[in-house]
């Protein structure tokens, strides 16, 4: 699995390629390219792009419903490790 689903998650949550790029400290172009690769891999459009904002397609909403719990578990695991490290 070489696709960065965390990147998809941040675009989907913020509905902004630029906000996701700032959060992940990568260029907006890199975000856009990664999303295009993911859409090509899944053979589905995940976002409706316009000049001002981004919207999830129904397929994007389905993917987000599966990725969001995984992201929450990852965050919980990271926090648990950080807490254990401070004790």
Secondary structure as GFF3:
##gff-version 3
##sequence-region A 1 87
A	DSSP	alpha_helix	5	14	.	.	.	ID=ss1
A	DSSP	alpha_helix	17	24	.	.	.	ID=ss2
A	DSSP	alpha_helix	28	42	.	.	.	ID=ss3
A	DSSP	beta_strand	47	49	.	.	.	ID=ss4
A	DSSP	beta_strand	54	56	.	.	.	ID=ss5
A	DSSP	alpha_helix	58	86	.	.	.	ID=ss6
###
